[in-house]
Amino acid sequence: MNAIQRMERWGDLHHPAWLDIVRIALGLLLFTRGVSFIGDTDQLKALIGGLNDTSLWTLTAVHYVAFAHLVGGFLIALGCLTRVAAWFQIPILFVAVFFVNISRGFSFWNSELWLSILTLALLILFAVVGSGRFSADAFMRYNASKEPRSLRRKI
């Protein structure tokens, strides 16, 4: 068993049920953030740093961030492909914490920084622990182990 499989196995065995509520709240937060970024792309361009820059890099980054938050937040809230969705979100939040929000100052009043730090920590947690018991992944895993009645042998 390689390191990734051991990490997934450990995460599946050590996942308390209350953490599913936190996962759903995180997914809804990311989803609503994605909706707000789609509704106001100028705000996202300002956050990225390209106020008057309409280069291909800025437009690509704006669309990637909005799409990743929208789809990733939805998948995390459902508990479907949670680890994959979290890994796609981590680089975005890493840039948000260390390059975008830290430039505004490390103070108590910079709530955007604290929200980004908390979201990054939760994404790292769910990239390790996975989706949990009350998720689409667990539902599919449980039902895949059952054999349909029509395929059972008649003895």
C-alpha positions, 0 to 999 in steps of 0.5 A: 500500500502506498502513502496515498492509500494509507492516508485515505484508509486512515481518513476513512477510519477516523472521521467523526460524524459531526465533521460532515456538518462542517464539510457541508457548510464548507461546500456551501460557503465555497459554492456561494463564493463561486456564485458571487465571483460569477456575478461580479468578475470585476471584484475577482479581477481586483482581488487577483491584482489585474485591475486594468489588466485584461491579459489571458492569464487574468481571464483564465485565473478568474474563470478557473477560480469561479468554476473551481469554487462553484463546482468544487463547493457543490461536490464538497457539500454533496460529499462526492469526490471530496478529496479531488475537489479539495485538492483543486481548491487548495492552490486557490486558497493558498494564493488567497492567504499568502499573496492576496489577503496578507498584503492588506495586513495581518490584523483582527479587522481583516476578516477576509484573511481569517476566512481564507485561513480557516477555509484553507485549513478545512480544505487540507483537513478534508483532503486528508480525511475525505467525505465521511459517513453521510456523503454520496461517496459512502452511499455509492461505496455501500450500494456498490458492494450489494449485488442486484437481485436480477444478477443473483444466482438462483439455486 
